Amino acid sequence: MIPLLRRFASILLLALVPACLHAQDSVHGDDGGEDSLGVALADTTAADSIEALGEPAWPGNVAGRIDRLLGNELFNRSQVGLMVYDLTADSAIYCHNERQLLRPASTMKVVTAIAAIDRLGGSFQFKTTLSYTGAIEDGVLNGDVYLVGGFDPRFNSDDMGSFVDGIRRMGIDTIRGRIVADKSMKDADMLGEGWCWDDDNPVLSPLLISRRDVFVKRFVDRLRDEGVVVEADTVAGRQPGGAYEVGTRTHTIDQVLMPMMKESDNLCAEALFYQLGASTGAHPATARDARTVVRRLVEKVGLRPSDYRIADGSGLSLYNYVTAELEVMLLRYAYQNTNIYMHLLPSLPVAGEDGTLRRRMRGAFTSGNVKAKTGSVTAISSLAGYCTAANGHVLCFAIINQGIRRGSEGRAFQDRVCEALCRP
């Protein structure tokens, strides 16, 4: 009877105050370990009993299910920040430690993606340019060739082939001068702030080919393979004004967003993060410049930037500290802005179908329904995205588990929360 009364009280409170329904400390306790998460979800909730009495089930039934999940003994030894927002009704329907600062892991990419689409626009392109100075006489270029990096993480062998073909089409068979690598788009930091030395970290160079910092060598090798004589030193420098463009290779923001979000590609996230920095006019761009743009967006969604710590764009850094509330408010902002949402939503992993959610949430209510970014680093597991409830309401949510011994514990909890949101 007491749980039933508590659910009545919660629903009454929700009707009077359009704010989060918070989990109560009294529901926390030892209910039998990891396996009890499944039992808790399968049990008939107090809210279901209310429905049988003719009382409204939404969102009280969802709150009751999550309350029971939070009663698992996992939360006697770990933390969780959780927030669920009904986008159709434009109101928060569940909160638990939603303002507690936690490390987001790769759900940090949600922050970066929304900030980038908002700032740069959906038509933004990553560019790498080949140019030259000097004069061409009898097939000989007496001058310098410039390789200008724009931090395109998708630049590949085909793109390089196009550059070499451009040189050949100009009738150049010999280069006498310098091959100049222009990496001035960003600062010289090759690693992000707070990255672990023993992690599989991407190299933050604005001039990459196939994700590796060997652009100039590959360019020279390809030229020689095509019969071009290269009598030139390779140096670092900056393209001067008045250089002649040979060609530019581009990739769209969507081409970078897809691997960044679907497969949690850290290099793509950092490349997008530095584009934010460059958008301020800074040259070279720095992580600090990028953070300035993110902080402006945080302010725009009605939160206080000084409450959070933004270190990088991928979530690799141990110095990132955000909240479930921040992630939800950004997801809400994206949903309300069609130009952002139309690029963000297709990039998110789909439960039971693709990306990092391809093997998760294959049940009838969640498969193909939950579209969310996953996150995982040591002791952290997170999930943030969208789903549609059984009543047709579109929801967004953020769940950050911290202090867990095994990532599977966090993933199991997140999957069951999503099932609780999606099932009737």
C-alpha positions as CSV (number, residue, x, y, z in Angstrom):
1,M,0.0,0.0,0.0
2,I,2.8,2.4,0.8
3,P,4.4,2.3,-2.7
4,L,0.9,2.8,-4.1
5,L,0.4,5.9,-2.0
6,R,3.8,7.2,-3.0
7,R,2.9,6.9,-6.7
8,F,-0.4,8.7,-6.1
9,A,1.5,11.5,-4.4
10,S,4.1,11.7,-7.2
11,I,1.4,12.0,-9.9
12,L,-0.4,14.7,-7.9
13,L,2.8,16.6,-7.6
14,L,3.5,16.2,-11.3
15,A,0.1,17.6,-12.1
16,L,0.7,20.7,-9.9
17,V,4.3,21.5,-10.8
18,P,5.7,21.0,-14.3
19,A,9.1,19.8,-13.1
20,C,11.0,16.6,-12.8
21,L,9.7,13.7,-10.9
22,H,12.6,12.7,-8.7
23,A,13.5,9.3,-7.5
24,Q,13.0,9.0,-3.7
25,D,15.9,8.0,-1.5
26,S,13.5,5.5,0.2
27,V,13.4,3.3,-2.9
28,H,17.1,2.6,-2.7
29,G,18.2,-0.6,-1.2
30,D,19.5,-4.2,-1.8
31,D,17.0,-6.0,-4.0
32,G,19.1,-9.0,-5.0
33,G,22.0,-7.9,-7.3
34,E,22.4,-7.5,-11.0
35,D,19.7,-10.0,-12.0
36,S,17.1,-8.1,-10.0
37,L,17.2,-5.3,-12.6
38,G,15.4,-7.6,-15.0
39,V,13.0,-8.7,-12.3
40,A,12.2,-5.2,-11.3
41,L,11.4,-4.2,-14.8
42,A,9.2,-7.2,-15.3
43,D,7.2,-6.7,-12.1
44,T,3.9,-4.9,-12.2
45,T,4.5,-1.4,-10.9
46,A,2.4,0.6,-8.6
47,A,1.6,2.9,-11.5
48,D,0.2,0.0,-13.4
49,S,-2.1,-0.6,-10.4
50,I,-3.1,3.0,-10.6
51,E,-4.0,2.5,-14.3
52,A,-6.2,-0.4,-13.4
53,L,-8.1,1.9,-11.0
54,G,-8.7,4.3,-13.9
55,E,-6.0,6.9,-13.0
56,P,-3.8,8.3,-15.7
57,A,-0.8,6.1,-16.4
58,W,1.5,8.6,-18.1
59,P,4.1,9.5,-16.9
60,G,3.6,7.9,-13.5
61,N,3.9,4.4,-14.8
62,V,7.3,5.2,-16.3
63,A,8.5,6.9,-13.1
64,G,7.5,3.8,-11.1
65,R,9.5,1.5,-13.4
66,I,12.6,3.7,-13.1
67,D,12.2,4.0,-9.4
68,R,12.3,0.2,-9.1
69,L,15.4,0.0,-11.3
70,L,17.2,2.5,-9.1
71,G,16.5,0.3,-6.2
72,N,19.1,-2.1,-7.4
73,E,22.1,-2.7,-5.1
74,L,24.4,-1.5,-8.0
75,F,23.6,2.0,-6.8
76,N,24.8,1.3,-3.3
77,R,28.4,1.4,-4.7
78,S,28.1,3.6,-7.8
79,Q,26.6,6.9,-9.0
80,V,24.0,7.6,-11.7
81,G,22.7,10.9,-13.2
82,L,19.5,10.5,-15.1
83,M,17.0,12.8,-16.8
84,V,14.1,12.1,-19.1
85,Y,12.3,14.8,-21.0
86,D,9.0,14.6,-22.8
87,L,9.6,16.7,-26.0
88,T,6.0,16.4,-27.2
89,A,4.7,17.9,-23.9
90,D,7.8,20.0,-23.4
91,S,8.3,19.0,-19.8
92,A,10.7,16.9,-17.8
93,I,9.1,13.7,-16.5
94,Y,11.9,12.1,-14.5
95,C,15.1,13.3,-12.8
96,H,17.6,11.6,-10.6
97,N,20.9,13.3,-9.7
98,E,20.4,15.2,-13.0
99,R,22.7,18.1,-11.8
100,Q,25.5,16.0,-10.4
101,L,28.7,16.5,-12.3
102,L,29.9,13.3,-13.9
103,R,32.3,12.3,-16.7
104,P,30.3,11.8,-19.9
105,A,32.6,9.5,-21.8
106,S,31.6,9.5,-25.5
107,T,28.2,11.1,-24.9
108,M,30.4,14.2,-24.9
109,K,30.1,13.7,-28.7
110,V,26.5,14.7,-28.4
111,V,27.6,18.1,-27.0
112,T,30.1,18.5,-29.7
113,A,27.8,17.5,-32.6
114,I,25.0,19.8,-31.5
115,A,27.3,22.7,-31.0
116,A,29.0,22.2,-34.3
117,I,25.8,21.9,-36.4
118,D,24.4,24.9,-34.6
119,R,27.5,27.0,-35.2
120,L,28.8,25.7,-38.6
121,G,25.5,24.7,-40.3
122,G,24.6,21.5,-42.1
123,S,26.3,22.6,-45.3
124,F,29.7,22.9,-43.7
125,Q,32.6,21.2,-45.5
126,F,36.0,20.0,-44.3
127,K,38.6,21.2,-46.8
128,T,42.2,20.2,-47.8
129,T,43.8,22.4,-50.4
130,L,46.8,21.9,-52.8
131,S,48.3,25.1,-54.2
132,Y,51.6,26.4,-55.6
133,T,53.7,29.5,-56.1
134,G,56.3,30.2,-58.8
135,A,56.3,29.5,-62.5
136,I,56.0,26.4,-64.7
137,E,58.4,26.2,-67.7
138,D,58.8,23.2,-70.0
139,G,57.2,20.9,-67.4
140,V,59.3,22.2,-64.5
141,L,57.7,24.0,-61.6
142,N,60.3,26.4,-60.2
143,G,58.5,27.2,-56.9
144,D,56.8,25.8,-53.9
145,V,53.9,23.4,-53.5
146,Y,51.6,23.9,-50.5
147,L,49.5,21.3,-48.8
148,V,47.0,23.2,-46.6
149,G,45.3,21.1,-43.9
150,G,41.8,21.8,-42.8
151,F,41.7,18.9,-40.3
152,D,39.6,16.6,-42.5
153,P,39.5,13.2,-40.8
154,R,38.1,11.5,-43.9
155,F,40.9,12.5,-46.3
156,N,42.1,9.3,-47.9
157,S,44.1,7.7,-50.7
158,D,41.6,8.6,-53.4
159,D,41.8,12.3,-52.3
160,M,45.5,12.1,-52.5
161,G,45.3,10.6,-56.0
162,S,43.2,13.5,-57.1
163,F,45.9,15.9,-55.9
164,V,48.6,14.1,-57.8
165,D,46.4,13.9,-60.9
166,G,46.0,17.7,-60.6
167,I,49.8,18.2,-60.7
168,R,50.1,15.9,-63.7
169,R,47.2,17.6,-65.6
170,M,49.2,20.9,-65.4
171,G,52.0,19.2,-67.3
172,I,54.4,19.3,-64.4
173,D,57.0,16.5,-64.5
174,T,59.6,18.1,-62.2
175,I,59.2,20.1,-59.0
176,R,62.2,22.3,-57.9
177,G,61.5,24.2,-54.7
178,R,59.8,23.1,-51.5
179,I,56.9,20.9,-50.5
180,V,55.3,22.9,-47.7
181,A,53.0,21.4,-45.1
182,D,50.7,24.1,-43.9
183,K,49.3,22.9,-40.5
184,S,48.5,26.4,-39.3
185,M,44.7,25.8,-39.0
186,K,45.2,24.6,-35.4
187,D,47.8,24.7,-32.7
188,A,50.6,22.2,-32.4
189,D,49.0,20.1,-29.6
190,M,48.8,16.5,-30.9
191,L,46.9,15.2,-27.9
192,G,43.9,16.5,-26.0
193,E,44.0,17.8,-22.5
194,G,43.5,15.1,-19.9
195,W,44.0,12.2,-22.3
196,C,45.6,9.0,-20.8
197,W,49.0,8.3,-22.2
198,D,48.3,4.6,-22.6
199,D,44.9,5.1,-24.4
200,D,44.4,4.6,-28.2
201,N,44.5,8.3,-28.9
202,P,44.1,9.9,-32.3
203,V,46.7,12.3,-33.5
204,L,45.4,15.8,-33.7
205,S,47.1,17.0,-36.8
206,P,45.1,19.1,-39.4
207,L,47.0,17.4,-42.2
208,L,46.2,13.7,-42.2
209,I,45.7,10.9,-44.7
210,S,43.9,7.8,-43.7
211,R,44.0,9.1,-40.1
212,R,47.8,9.1,-40.1
213,D,50.3,12.1,-39.8
214,V,52.2,11.0,-42.9
215,F,50.6,13.4,-45.5
216,V,53.7,14.9,-47.0
217,K,55.6,11.6,-47.3
218,R,52.6,10.0,-49.0
219,F,52.2,13.0,-51.4
220,V,55.9,12.9,-52.4
221,D,55.8,9.1,-52.8
222,R,52.7,9.2,-55.0
223,L,54.2,11.9,-57.2
224,R,57.3,9.8,-57.8
225,D,55.2,6.7,-58.5
226,E,53.5,8.8,-61.2
227,G,56.9,9.7,-62.7
228,V,57.2,13.2,-61.3
229,V,60.7,14.2,-60.3
230,V,60.7,15.8,-56.9
231,E,63.8,17.9,-56.3
232,A,62.4,19.7,-53.3
233,D,62.8,19.9,-49.5
234,T,59.9,19.2,-47.3
235,V,59.2,21.9,-44.7
236,A,56.5,23.3,-42.5
237,G,55.1,26.7,-43.3
238,R,52.1,28.7,-44.2
239,Q,50.6,29.3,-47.6
240,P,51.2,32.9,-48.7
241,G,48.6,35.2,-50.3
242,G,48.5,34.9,-54.1
243,A,49.2,31.2,-54.3
244,Y,47.5,29.4,-57.2
245,E,45.0,26.7,-56.3
246,V,45.5,23.3,-57.9
247,G,42.6,21.6,-56.2
248,T,40.5,21.2,-53.0
249,R,39.1,18.0,-51.6
250,T,36.1,18.2,-49.3
251,H,34.0,16.1,-47.0
252,T,30.6,17.2,-45.7
253,I,29.7,17.5,-42.0
254,D,27.4,14.6,-42.4
255,Q,30.2,12.4,-43.7
256,V,32.1,13.2,-40.5
257,L,29.1,13.0,-38.2
258,M,28.2,9.4,-39.2
259,P,31.4,7.6,-38.1
260,M,31.7,10.1,-35.1
261,M,28.3,9.1,-33.7
262,K,27.6,5.7,-35.1
263,E,31.0,4.2,-34.3
264,S,32.1,6.7,-31.7
265,D,35.1,7.9,-33.8
266,N,37.3,10.0,-31.6
267,L,39.3,11.6,-34.4
268,C,36.1,12.8,-36.2
269,A,34.9,14.3,-32.9
270,E,38.1,16.2,-32.3
271,A,38.3,17.4,-35.9
272,L,34.8,18.8,-35.5
273,F,35.7,20.3,-32.1
274,Y,38.6,22.2,-33.7
275,Q,36.3,23.5,-36.5
276,L,34.4,25.2,-33.7
277,G,37.6,26.8,-32.6
278,A,38.4,27.9,-36.1
279,S,34.9,29.4,-36.6
280,T,35.8,32.1,-34.1
281,G,38.5,33.4,-36.5
282,A,41.3,32.1,-34.4
283,H,44.3,31.0,-36.5
284,P,45.7,28.7,-35.2
285,A,42.5,27.4,-33.5
286,T,42.9,25.9,-30.0
287,A,40.7,23.8,-27.7
288,R,40.1,26.9,-25.7
289,D,38.6,28.6,-28.7
290,A,36.3,25.6,-29.2
291,R,35.2,25.6,-25.6
292,T,34.2,29.2,-26.0
293,V,31.7,28.2,-28.6
294,V,30.3,25.4,-26.5
295,R,29.9,27.6,-23.5
296,R,27.9,30.1,-25.6
297,L,25.5,27.3,-26.6
298,V,25.2,26.2,-22.9
299,E,24.2,29.7,-22.1
300,K,21.7,29.7,-25.0
301,V,19.9,26.7,-23.6
302,G,19.5,28.5,-20.3
303,L,22.2,26.9,-18.2
304,R,25.4,28.3,-16.6
305,P,28.6,27.5,-18.5
306,S,30.7,27.9,-15.3
307,D,28.9,24.8,-13.8
308,Y,30.6,22.5,-16.3
309,R,34.1,21.5,-17.4
310,I,34.6,21.0,-21.1
311,A,38.0,19.7,-22.0
312,D,37.7,18.0,-25.4
313,G,35.2,17.1,-28.1
314,S,35.3,13.3,-27.9
315,G,35.0,12.5,-24.3
316,L,38.4,10.9,-24.0
317,S,39.5,13.4,-21.4
318,L,39.4,12.7,-17.7
319,Y,38.7,16.4,-17.2
320,N,35.3,16.6,-18.8
321,Y,32.5,17.1,-16.2
322,V,28.9,17.6,-17.4
323,T,25.4,16.6,-16.1
324,A,22.5,14.6,-17.4
325,E,20.5,17.8,-17.4
326,L,23.0,19.6,-19.7
327,E,22.9,16.7,-22.2
328,V,19.1,16.6,-22.2
329,M,18.7,20.4,-22.6
330,L,21.0,20.2,-25.6
331,L,19.0,17.3,-27.1
332,R,15.9,19.3,-26.5
333,Y,17.5,22.3,-28.3
334,A,18.4,20.1,-31.2
335,Y,14.9,18.7,-31.4
336,Q,13.4,22.2,-31.5
337,N,15.7,23.3,-34.3
338,T,15.0,21.4,-37.5
339,N,18.3,22.4,-39.1
340,I,20.1,20.7,-36.3
341,Y,17.9,17.7,-35.7
342,M,17.8,16.6,-39.4
343,H,21.6,16.1,-39.3
344,L,21.9,14.8,-35.7
345,L,19.2,12.2,-35.7
346,P,20.4,10.1,-38.7
347,S,23.9,10.0,-37.2
348,L,22.8,8.4,-33.9
349,P,23.2,4.6,-33.4
350,V,19.9,2.8,-33.7
351,A,19.1,0.1,-31.1
352,G,19.3,-3.4,-32.5
353,E,20.3,-2.1,-36.0
354,D,23.5,-0.3,-36.3
355,G,26.5,1.5,-34.8
356,T,27.4,0.9,-31.2
357,L,23.8,-0.1,-30.4
358,R,23.6,-2.8,-33.0
359,R,23.7,-5.6,-30.4
360,R,21.7,-3.8,-27.7
361,M,18.0,-3.4,-27.0
362,R,16.7,-5.9,-29.6
363,G,13.3,-6.1,-27.9
364,A,10.0,-5.3,-29.6
365,F,9.6,-1.9,-27.9
366,T,13.2,-0.6,-28.2
367,S,14.6,-2.1,-31.5
368,G,14.6,0.6,-34.2
369,N,13.1,3.0,-31.7
370,V,15.9,4.1,-29.4
371,K,18.4,6.3,-31.2
372,A,21.2,7.3,-28.9
373,K,24.9,7.9,-28.4
374,T,26.8,5.5,-26.2
375,G,29.8,6.2,-24.0
376,S,32.3,4.0,-22.3
377,V,35.6,4.6,-20.5
378,T,37.0,2.9,-17.4
379,A,34.4,3.0,-14.7
380,I,32.0,5.1,-16.8
381,S,29.1,4.0,-19.0
382,S,26.6,6.5,-20.6
383,L,23.8,6.8,-23.0
384,A,22.0,9.9,-24.4
385,G,19.5,10.3,-27.2
386,Y,15.9,9.9,-28.3
387,C,13.0,7.4,-28.3
388,T,9.3,7.3,-28.8
389,A,7.0,6.2,-25.9
390,A,4.0,3.9,-26.4
391,N,1.7,6.9,-26.3
392,G,3.5,8.5,-29.3
393,H,5.3,11.1,-27.3
394,V,8.9,11.8,-28.4
395,L,11.4,11.7,-25.4
396,C,15.0,12.6,-25.0
397,F,17.1,11.2,-22.1
398,A,20.6,11.1,-20.7
399,I,22.0,8.4,-18.4
400,I,25.5,8.6,-17.0
401,N,26.7,5.7,-14.8
402,Q,29.9,6.4,-12.9
403,G,32.0,4.3,-10.5
404,I,30.9,0.9,-12.1
405,R,33.3,-2.0,-12.1
406,R,32.0,-3.4,-15.4
407,G,30.6,-1.5,-18.3
408,S,28.0,-4.3,-18.7
409,E,26.4,-3.2,-15.5
410,G,25.8,0.3,-16.8
411,R,24.6,-0.9,-20.2
412,A,22.1,-3.3,-18.6
413,F,20.7,-0.5,-16.5
414,Q,20.5,1.9,-19.5
415,D,18.8,-0.7,-21.7
416,R,16.2,-1.4,-19.1
417,V,15.5,2.3,-18.5
418,C,14.9,2.6,-22.3
419,E,12.6,-0.3,-22.2
420,A,10.7,1.3,-19.4
421,L,10.3,4.4,-21.5
422,C,9.2,2.6,-24.6
423,R,6.8,-0.1,-23.5
424,P,3.1,0.4,-22.8
